[in-house]
Amino acid sequence: MSLKLPVRKSNGEAHKTEKEKVEERREEVLSRGRKFKYPLQYAKHKLVINTVLVAVVGVILLMIVGWIALYKLQDTGDIMYRISTVIPVPVAKVDDKDVRFSDYLMTARSTLTALDQQSALDAREEDFKTVEDSYKRQALTQVEELTYALKLGEELGIEVSDEEIRVAFDEHRKVGGAERSEESFLKVLSTNFGLSKAEYERMLYLSLMKSKVEQKIDTVAEQIAATVEKKLAENGGSFEQIKEELGDQIEYASTGGLIDNKNVDGGRAGKAMSLENGAMSERFLSSNGDGYYFVKTIDKNEMQVNYVSLYIKFTEFAKRFELMKIAGLIREYIELPELDTASTTEPIDAKEEASADE
């Protein structure tokens, strides 16, 4: 027969109070829990680090893909255009001022939209590519000029107000003296040029700024205009005599007969229609903003007008811009072929296009 000997407790354990025993048990349970707690904390910490690393790598990859799409492939699609409107990346630099990629794409896309509509014609692919490249070249040169105008405008303290943009926008809605609804005008902009109202207002802002800058800095044109005003007062309003006296300082033009009063001619037909026969206008800025006009009405009826005009072209801005190019102060970040012909910085004439849609 076996006997069970009683377990002998150490003196320390025998003298432990009930509270101490409870504390020991609690610590034992907590110790076991830590075995699961700390590995979980470590895993969570590692997950956060990995997430951050993946995000950083993703952003870098997106930047690389975006750089290739914009600067190498020269993607003009919607996605890259929208990205360029959010992230102000430059397509070129004029002196120390960045040329916004979004302005370039906005301008290029407006002309390329019209080109796409004509692509149904039987044109060879290489011919289409040549025309497309020329449109891109014109668009880039145009926004470089407009950016240079912004730079000069900032230096001269010239501003373009929201009211001036609104007035210009409303003026472009007029077709043959009658206003189209804003809805129908915006439809023309969207269908024919792929432009929204905000984008067209941006184009108007840039154009108005350039016009103001040209007018401000061209003191020679101002002096010639003052001379013309003086001579017209002295010779009884003879435009032909001014032509003989000033030569190539001015441009003389005659319609040679009655023409449509809707004629797109820098605003001369409209101005002549507002005058009586034999009357001449004061100096006024062309609708393109590129010079001064004087107009004399010869004859008119309800729908037609015959006039002669004098034109004083702004040239100072073009000279300064050309000097910037010669000095190497215009740096482009994309490669486009050079053109032999000069580009125009006039925004799309939506008035003329809307008239054609009627």
DOTORTI-365583 format. One record per residue (C-alpha): residue in one letter; x, y, z; residue number from 1. Coordinates in steps of 0.2 Angstrom, whole numbers, plus 5000, padded with zeros to 4 digits. Last residue first. Example, Ala and Ser with C-alpha at 12.3 -4.5 7.8 and 13.67 -1.06 7.14 Angstrom:
2
+------+------+------+------+-------+
! tise !    X !    Y !    Z ! lumfi !
+------+------+------+------+-------+
!    S ! 5068 ! 4995 ! 5036 !     2 !
!    A ! 5062 ! 4978 ! 5039 !     1 !
+------+------+------+------+-------+
***
This chain:
358
+------+------+------+------+-------+
! tise !    X !    Y !    Z ! lumfi !
+------+------+------+------+-------+
!    E ! 4871 ! 5395 ! 4554 !   358 !
!    D ! 4887 ! 5385 ! 4556 !   357 !
!    A ! 4898 ! 5396 ! 4546 !   356 !
!    S ! 4892 ! 5411 ! 4557 !   355 !
!    A ! 4898 ! 5401 ! 4573 !   354 !
!    E ! 4915 ! 5398 ! 4565 !   353 !
!    E ! 4917 ! 5417 ! 4562 !   352 !
!    K ! 4912 ! 5421 ! 4579 !   351 !
!    A ! 4922 ! 5407 ! 4586 !   350 !
!    D ! 4938 ! 5416 ! 4580 !   349 !
!    I ! 4951 ! 5405 ! 4589 !   348 !
!    P ! 4963 ! 5415 ! 4598 !   347 !
!    E ! 4974 ! 5427 ! 4589 !   346 !
!    T ! 4993 ! 5423 ! 4593 !   345 !
!    T ! 4997 ! 5420 ! 4575 !   344 !
!    S ! 5012 ! 5410 ! 4569 !   343 !
!    A ! 5026 ! 5415 ! 4558 !   342 !
!    T ! 5030 ! 5405 ! 4543 !   341 !
!    D ! 5045 ! 5395 ! 4540 !   340 !
!    L ! 5041 ! 5382 ! 4554 !   339 !
!    E ! 5052 ! 5373 ! 4566 !   338 !
!    P ! 5049 ! 5355 ! 4569 !   337 !
!    L ! 5044 ! 5350 ! 4587 !   336 !
!    E ! 5055 ! 5343 ! 4601 !   335 !
!    I ! 5048 ! 5345 ! 4619 !   334 !
!    Y ! 5056 ! 5354 ! 4633 !   333 !
!    E ! 5058 ! 5371 ! 4625 !   332 !
!    R ! 5070 ! 5384 ! 4631 !   331 !
!    I ! 5067 ! 5403 ! 4626 !   330 !
!    L ! 5081 ! 5414 ! 4632 !   329 !
!    G ! 5093 ! 5408 ! 4618 !   328 !
!    A ! 5098 ! 5426 ! 4614 !   327 !
!    I ! 5091 ! 5424 ! 4596 !   326 !
!    K ! 5074 ! 5418 ! 4603 !   325 !
!    M ! 5073 ! 5433 ! 4616 !   324 !
!    L ! 5077 ! 5445 ! 4602 !   323 !
!    E ! 5063 ! 5438 ! 4592 !   322 !
!    F ! 5051 ! 5441 ! 4606 !   321 !
!    R ! 5057 ! 5459 ! 4608 !   320 !
!    K ! 5054 ! 5462 ! 4589 !   319 !
!    A ! 5037 ! 5454 ! 4589 !   318 !
!    F ! 5032 ! 5465 ! 4604 !   317 !
!    E ! 5038 ! 5481 ! 4596 !   316 !
!    T ! 5029 ! 5478 ! 4579 !   315 !
!    F ! 5011 ! 5484 ! 4582 !   314 !
!    K ! 5003 ! 5487 ! 4565 !   313 !
!    I ! 4996 ! 5504 ! 4560 !   312 !
!    Y ! 4982 ! 5502 ! 4548 !   311 !
!    L ! 4973 ! 5515 ! 4537 !   310 !
!    S ! 4956 ! 5511 ! 4530 !   309 !
!    V ! 4944 ! 5514 ! 4515 !   308 !
!    Y ! 4926 ! 5510 ! 4515 !   307 !
!    N ! 4911 ! 5502 ! 4506 !   306 !
!    V ! 4897 ! 5494 ! 4516 !   305 !
!    Q ! 4884 ! 5481 ! 4514 !   304 !
!    M ! 4868 ! 5475 ! 4522 !   303 !
!    E ! 4857 ! 5491 ! 4525 !   302 !
!    N ! 4866 ! 5501 ! 4513 !   301 !
!    K ! 4883 ! 5509 ! 4513 !   300 !
!    D ! 4895 ! 5521 ! 4504 !   299 !
!    I ! 4912 ! 5529 ! 4506 !   298 !
!    T ! 4915 ! 5526 ! 4525 !   297 !
!    K ! 4932 ! 5531 ! 4531 !   296 !
!    V ! 4941 ! 5520 ! 4544 !   295 !
!    F ! 4956 ! 5522 ! 4555 !   294 !
!    Y ! 4964 ! 5507 ! 4562 !   293 !
!    Y ! 4977 ! 5503 ! 4576 !   292 !
!    G ! 4986 ! 5487 ! 4578 !   291 !
!    D ! 4987 ! 5469 ! 4584 !   290 !
!    G ! 4972 ! 5468 ! 4596 !   289 !
!    N ! 4963 ! 5456 ! 4584 !   288 !
!    S ! 4948 ! 5466 ! 4585 !   287 !
!    S ! 4958 ! 5481 ! 4579 !   286 !
!    L ! 4960 ! 5495 ! 4591 !   285 !
!    F ! 4952 ! 5512 ! 4586 !   284 !
!    R ! 4958 ! 5528 ! 4580 !   283 !
!    E ! 4944 ! 5540 ! 4576 !   282 !
!    S ! 4932 ! 5536 ! 4563 !   281 !
!    M ! 4929 ! 5545 ! 4546 !   280 !
!    A ! 4913 ! 5552 ! 4539 !   279 !
!    G ! 4910 ! 5552 ! 4520 !   278 !
!    N ! 4894 ! 5542 ! 4521 !   277 !
!    E ! 4888 ! 5542 ! 4539 !   276 !
!    L ! 4897 ! 5530 ! 4551 !   275 !
!    S ! 4891 ! 5515 ! 4561 !   274 !
!    M ! 4893 ! 5504 ! 4546 !   273 !
!    A ! 4911 ! 5509 ! 4544 !   272 !
!    K ! 4915 ! 5502 ! 4562 !   271 !
!    G ! 4907 ! 5486 ! 4558 !   270 !
!    A ! 4916 ! 5484 ! 4542 !   269 !
!    R ! 4932 ! 5489 ! 4550 !   268 !
!    G ! 4932 ! 5476 ! 4565 !   267 !
!    G ! 4947 ! 5466 ! 4561 !   266 !
!    D ! 4941 ! 5462 ! 4544 !   265 !
!    V ! 4928 ! 5448 ! 4546 !   264 !
!    N ! 4915 ! 5454 ! 4534 !   263 !
!    K ! 4898 ! 5454 ! 4542 !   262 !
!    N ! 4894 ! 5471 ! 4533 !   261 !
!    D ! 4895 ! 5462 ! 4517 !   260 !
!    I ! 4905 ! 5471 ! 4504 !   259 !
!    L ! 4901 ! 5487 ! 4493 !   258 !
!    G ! 4915 ! 5492 ! 4482 !   257 !
!    G ! 4934 ! 5494 ! 4480 !   256 !
!    T ! 4936 ! 5488 ! 4498 !   255 !
!    S ! 4951 ! 5500 ! 4500 !   254 !
!    A ! 4966 ! 5497 ! 4510 !   253 !
!    Y ! 4981 ! 5508 ! 4516 !   252 !
!    E ! 4995 ! 5501 ! 4527 !   251 !
!    I ! 5005 ! 5512 ! 4537 !   250 !
!    Q ! 5024 ! 5516 ! 4540 !   249 !
!    D ! 5026 ! 5509 ! 4523 !   248 !
!    G ! 5023 ! 5526 ! 4514 !   247 !
!    L ! 5019 ! 5540 ! 4527 !   246 !
!    E ! 5016 ! 5554 ! 4514 !   245 !
!    E ! 5008 ! 5544 ! 4500 !   244 !
!    K ! 4997 ! 5534 ! 4511 !   243 !
!    I ! 4992 ! 5550 ! 4521 !   242 !
!    Q ! 4987 ! 5558 ! 4504 !   241 !
!    E ! 4976 ! 5543 ! 4500 !   240 !
!    F ! 4967 ! 5544 ! 4517 !   239 !
!    S ! 4962 ! 5562 ! 4514 !   238 !
!    G ! 4952 ! 5567 ! 4529 !   237 !
!    G ! 4952 ! 5586 ! 4526 !   236 !
!    N ! 4971 ! 5588 ! 4524 !   235 !
!    E ! 4975 ! 5596 ! 4541 !   234 !
!    A ! 4964 ! 5585 ! 4552 !   233 !
!    L ! 4970 ! 5570 ! 4543 !   232 !
!    K ! 4988 ! 5575 ! 4546 !   231 !
!    K ! 4986 ! 5577 ! 4564 !   230 !
!    E ! 4977 ! 5560 ! 4567 !   229 !
!    V ! 4990 ! 5552 ! 4556 !   228 !
!    T ! 5004 ! 5559 ! 4566 !   227 !
!    A ! 4996 ! 5553 ! 4582 !   226 !
!    A ! 4995 ! 5536 ! 4575 !   225 !
!    I ! 5013 ! 5536 ! 4570 !   224 !
!    Q ! 5018 ! 5541 ! 4587 !   223 !
!    E ! 5008 ! 5527 ! 4596 !   222 !
!    A ! 5014 ! 5514 ! 4584 !   221 !
!    V ! 5032 ! 5520 ! 4588 !   220 !
!    T ! 5028 ! 5519 ! 4607 !   219 !
!    D ! 5024 ! 5501 ! 4606 !   218 !
!    I ! 5026 ! 5495 ! 4624 !   217 !
!    K ! 5008 ! 5499 ! 4630 !   216 !
!    Q ! 4998 ! 5493 ! 4615 !   215 !
!    E ! 5008 ! 5477 ! 4614 !   214 !
!    V ! 5005 ! 5474 ! 4632 !   213 !
!    K ! 4987 ! 5477 ! 4631 !   212 !
!    S ! 4985 ! 5465 ! 4616 !   211 !
!    K ! 4995 ! 5452 ! 4625 !   210 !
!    M ! 4984 ! 5453 ! 4640 !   209 !
!    L ! 4968 ! 5452 ! 4630 !   208 !
!    S ! 4974 ! 5437 ! 4621 !   207 !
!    L ! 4979 ! 5428 ! 4637 !   206 !
!    Y ! 4963 ! 5432 ! 4645 !   205 !
!    L ! 4953 ! 5427 ! 4630 !   204 !
!    M ! 4962 ! 5410 ! 4629 !   203 !
!    R ! 4958 ! 5407 ! 4648 !   202 !
!    E ! 4939 ! 5412 ! 4644 !   201 !
!    Y ! 4939 ! 5399 ! 4630 !   200 !
!    E ! 4946 ! 5386 ! 4643 !   199 !
!    A ! 4933 ! 5391 ! 4656 !   198 !
!    K ! 4919 ! 5390 ! 4643 !   197 !
!    S ! 4924 ! 5372 ! 4637 !   196 !
!    L ! 4934 ! 5369 ! 4622 !   195 !
!    G ! 4934 ! 5354 ! 4610 !   194 !
!    F ! 4936 ! 5365 ! 4595 !   193 !
!    N ! 4922 ! 5362 ! 4583 !   192 !
!    T ! 4910 ! 5353 ! 4594 !   191 !
!    S ! 4914 ! 5361 ! 4611 !   190 !
!    L ! 4916 ! 5379 ! 4605 !   189 !
!    V ! 4901 ! 5377 ! 4594 !   188 !
!    K ! 4891 ! 5370 ! 4608 !   187 !
!    L ! 4897 ! 5384 ! 4619 !   186 !
!    F ! 4889 ! 5396 ! 4607 !   185 !
!    S ! 4872 ! 5387 ! 4607 !   184 !
!    E ! 4871 ! 5387 ! 4626 !   183 !
!    E ! 4877 ! 5405 ! 4627 !   182 !
!    S ! 4862 ! 5410 ! 4616 !   181 !
!    R ! 4867 ! 5418 ! 4600 !   180 !
!    E ! 4868 ! 5437 ! 4599 !   179 !
!    A ! 4864 ! 5446 ! 4583 !   178 !
!    G ! 4875 ! 5458 ! 4574 !   177 !
!    G ! 4880 ! 5446 ! 4561 !   176 !
!    V ! 4884 ! 5433 ! 4574 !   175 !
!    K ! 4888 ! 5439 ! 4591 !   174 !
!    R ! 4894 ! 5427 ! 4604 !   173 !
!    H ! 4912 ! 5433 ! 4602 !   172 !
!    E ! 4906 ! 5450 ! 4609 !   171 !
!    D ! 4899 ! 5441 ! 4624 !   170 !
!    F ! 4916 ! 5433 ! 4627 !   169 !
!    A ! 4925 ! 5449 ! 4625 !   168 !
!    V ! 4913 ! 5458 ! 4638 !   167 !
!    R ! 4915 ! 5444 ! 4650 !   166 !
!    I ! 4934 ! 5444 ! 4649 !   165 !
!    E ! 4934 ! 5463 ! 4652 !   164 !
!    E ! 4923 ! 5461 ! 4667 !   163 !
!    D ! 4934 ! 5447 ! 4674 !   162 !
!    S ! 4948 ! 5460 ! 4674 !   161 !
!    V ! 4964 ! 5460 ! 4664 !   160 !
!    E ! 4979 ! 5467 ! 4672 !   159 !
!    I ! 4995 ! 5477 ! 4667 !   158 !
!    G ! 5007 ! 5481 ! 4681 !   157 !
!    L ! 5021 ! 5484 ! 4669 !   156 !
!    E ! 5032 ! 5469 ! 4675 !   155 !
!    E ! 5017 ! 5458 ! 4677 !   154 !
!    G ! 5012 ! 5462 ! 4659 !   153 !
!    L ! 5029 ! 5459 ! 4653 !   152 !
!    K ! 5029 ! 5442 ! 4660 !   151 !
!    L ! 5011 ! 5438 ! 4654 !   150 !
!    A ! 5016 ! 5444 ! 4636 !   149 !
!    Y ! 5031 ! 5432 ! 4637 !   148 !
!    T ! 5018 ! 5419 ! 4641 !   147 !
!    L ! 5007 ! 5424 ! 4626 !   146 !
!    E ! 5022 ! 5423 ! 4615 !   145 !
!    E ! 5027 ! 5406 ! 4621 !   144 !
!    V ! 5009 ! 5400 ! 4620 !   143 !
!    Q ! 5009 ! 5405 ! 4602 !   142 !
!    T ! 5026 ! 5396 ! 4598 !   141 !
!    L ! 5019 ! 5380 ! 4606 !   140 !
!    A ! 5003 ! 5381 ! 4596 !   139 !
!    Q ! 5011 ! 5385 ! 4580 !   138 !
!    R ! 5023 ! 5370 ! 4582 !   137 !
!    K ! 5008 ! 5359 ! 4587 !   136 !
!    Y ! 4999 ! 5364 ! 4572 !   135 !
!    S ! 5014 ! 5361 ! 4561 !   134 !
!    D ! 5016 ! 5343 ! 4568 !   133 !
!    E ! 4998 ! 5339 ! 4564 !   132 !
!    V ! 5000 ! 5345 ! 4547 !   131 !
!    T ! 5015 ! 5334 ! 4544 !   130 !
!    K ! 5006 ! 5319 ! 4552 !   129 !
!    F ! 4991 ! 5321 ! 4541 !   128 !
!    D ! 5003 ! 5321 ! 4526 !   127 !
!    E ! 5011 ! 5306 ! 4532 !   126 !
!    E ! 4995 ! 5297 ! 4534 !   125 !
!    R ! 4989 ! 5301 ! 4517 !   124 !
!    A ! 4974 ! 5312 ! 4515 !   123 !
!    D ! 4957 ! 5306 ! 4507 !   122 !
!    L ! 4946 ! 5317 ! 4518 !   121 !
!    A ! 4939 ! 5309 ! 4534 !   120 !
!    S ! 4953 ! 5318 ! 4543 !   119 !
!    Q ! 4944 ! 5335 ! 4542 !   118 !
!    Q ! 4936 ! 5332 ! 4559 !   117 !
!    D ! 4952 ! 5327 ! 4566 !   116 !
!    L ! 4960 ! 5343 ! 4560 !   115 !
!    A ! 4947 ! 5353 ! 4569 !   114 !
!    T ! 4950 ! 5344 ! 4585 !   113 !
!    L ! 4969 ! 5347 ! 4582 !   112 !
!    T ! 4966 ! 5365 ! 4582 !   111 !
!    S ! 4958 ! 5366 ! 4599 !   110 !
!    R ! 4970 ! 5352 ! 4606 !   109 !
!    A ! 4985 ! 5363 ! 4602 !   108 !
!    T ! 4979 ! 5378 ! 4611 !   107 !
!    M ! 4973 ! 5368 ! 4627 !   106 !
!    L ! 4989 ! 5357 ! 4626 !   105 !
!    Y ! 5000 ! 5372 ! 4626 !   104 !
!    D ! 4991 ! 5381 ! 4640 !   103 !
!    S ! 4991 ! 5365 ! 4650 !   102 !
!    F ! 5009 ! 5363 ! 4648 !   101 !
!    R ! 5012 ! 5380 ! 4656 !   100 !
!    V ! 5026 ! 5391 ! 4649 !    99 !
!    D ! 5037 ! 5394 ! 4664 !    98 !
!    K ! 5044 ! 5412 ! 4667 !    97 !
!    D ! 5063 ! 5415 ! 4669 !    96 !
!    D ! 5067 ! 5419 ! 4651 !    95 !
!    V ! 5053 ! 5411 ! 4642 !    94 !
!    K ! 5053 ! 5393 ! 4648 !    93 !
!    A ! 5045 ! 5378 ! 4639 !    92 !
!    V ! 5033 ! 5364 ! 4642 !    91 !
!    P ! 5031 ! 5367 ! 4661 !    90 !
!    V ! 5022 ! 5356 ! 4673 !    89 !
!    P ! 5008 ! 5365 ! 4683 !    88 !
!    I ! 5000 ! 5349 ! 4691 !    87 !
!    V ! 4981 ! 5350 ! 4690 !    86 !
!    T ! 4979 ! 5357 ! 4673 !    85 !
!    S ! 4993 ! 5345 ! 4667 !    84 !
!    I ! 4984 ! 5330 ! 4674 !    83 !
!    R ! 4968 ! 5335 ! 4664 !    82 !
!    Y ! 4978 ! 5336 ! 4648 !    81 !
!    M ! 4987 ! 5320 ! 4651 !    80 !
!    I ! 4970 ! 5311 ! 4653 !    79 !
!    D ! 4961 ! 5320 ! 4639 !    78 !
!    G ! 4974 ! 5316 ! 4626 !    77 !
!    T ! 4988 ! 5327 ! 4619 !    76 !
!    D ! 5002 ! 5314 ! 4622 !    75 !
!    Q ! 5019 ! 5321 ! 4617 !    74 !
!    L ! 5027 ! 5303 ! 4616 !    73 !
!    K ! 5043 ! 5310 ! 4624 !    72 !
!    Y ! 5038 ! 5325 ! 4635 !    71 !
!    L ! 5020 ! 5322 ! 4640 !    70 !
!    A ! 5019 ! 5303 ! 4639 !    69 !
!    I ! 5037 ! 5300 ! 4645 !    68 !
!    W ! 5035 ! 5312 ! 4660 !    67 !
!    G ! 5018 ! 5305 ! 4665 !    66 !
!    V ! 5025 ! 5287 ! 4665 !    65 !
!    I ! 5040 ! 5293 ! 4675 !    64 !
!    M ! 5028 ! 5303 ! 4687 !    63 !
!    L ! 5017 ! 5288 ! 4689 !    62 !
!    L ! 5031 ! 5276 ! 4693 !    61 !
!    I ! 5037 ! 5288 ! 4706 !    60 !
!    V ! 5020 ! 5289 ! 4713 !    59 !
!    G ! 5018 ! 5270 ! 4714 !    58 !
!    V ! 5035 ! 5268 ! 4722 !    57 !
!    V ! 5030 ! 5281 ! 4735 !    56 !
!    A ! 5013 ! 5272 ! 4738 !    55 !
!    V ! 5022 ! 5255 ! 4739 !    54 !
!    L ! 5034 ! 5261 ! 4751 !    53 !
!    V ! 5021 ! 5269 ! 4762 !    52 !
!    T ! 5011 ! 5253 ! 4762 !    51 !
!    N ! 5026 ! 5242 ! 4766 !    50 !
!    I ! 5030 ! 5254 ! 4781 !    49 !
!    V ! 5012 ! 5253 ! 4787 !    48 !
!    L ! 5012 ! 5234 ! 4786 !    47 !
!    K ! 5028 ! 5232 ! 4795 !    46 !
!    H ! 5021 ! 5242 ! 4810 !    45 !
!    K ! 5006 ! 5231 ! 4810 !    44 !
!    A ! 5016 ! 5215 ! 4809 !    43 !
!    Y ! 5027 ! 5221 ! 4824 !    42 !
!    Q ! 5012 ! 5226 ! 4834 !    41 !
!    L ! 5005 ! 5208 ! 4831 !    40 !
!    P ! 5021 ! 5200 ! 4836 !    39 !
!    Y ! 5020 ! 5210 ! 4852 !    38 !
!    K ! 5002 ! 5206 ! 4857 !    37 !
!    F ! 5003 ! 5187 ! 4855 !    36 !
!    K ! 5017 ! 5183 ! 4867 !    35 !
!    R ! 5011 ! 5197 ! 4877 !    34 !
!    G ! 4995 ! 5188 ! 4881 !    33 !
!    R ! 5005 ! 5174 ! 4890 !    32 !
!    S ! 5014 ! 5187 ! 4901 !    31 !
!    L ! 4997 ! 5195 ! 4905 !    30 !
!    V ! 4990 ! 5178 ! 4911 !    29 !
!    E ! 5006 ! 5175 ! 4923 !    28 !
!    E ! 5005 ! 5193 ! 4929 !    27 !
!    R ! 4987 ! 5190 ! 4934 !    26 !
!    R ! 4991 ! 5174 ! 4943 !    25 !
!    E ! 5005 ! 5182 ! 4953 !    24 !
!    E ! 4993 ! 5196 ! 4958 !    23 !
!    V ! 4980 ! 5184 ! 4964 !    22 !
!    K ! 4993 ! 5175 ! 4974 !    21 !
!    E ! 4999 ! 5191 ! 4982 !    20 !
!    K ! 4981 ! 5195 ! 4986 !    19 !
!    E ! 4978 ! 5178 ! 4995 !    18 !
!    T ! 4993 ! 5181 ! 5006 !    17 !
!    K ! 5009 ! 5172 ! 5003 !    16 !
!    H ! 5017 ! 5164 ! 5019 !    15 !
!    A ! 5016 ! 5146 ! 5012 !    14 !
!    E ! 5024 ! 5152 ! 4995 !    13 !
!    G ! 5039 ! 5159 ! 5004 !    12 !
!    N ! 5042 ! 5145 ! 5016 !    11 !
!    S ! 5042 ! 5133 ! 5002 !    10 !
!    K ! 5027 ! 5121 ! 5001 !     9 !
!    R ! 5029 ! 5103 ! 5004 !     8 !
!    V ! 5018 ! 5092 ! 4995 !     7 !
!    P ! 5010 ! 5079 ! 5006 !     6 !
!    L ! 5017 ! 5061 ! 5004 !     5 !
!    K ! 5005 ! 5049 ! 4996 !     4 !
!    L ! 5006 ! 5032 ! 5004 !     3 !
!    S ! 5007 ! 5016 ! 4994 !     2 !
!    M ! 5000 ! 5000 ! 5000 !     1 !
+------+------+------+------+-------+
***
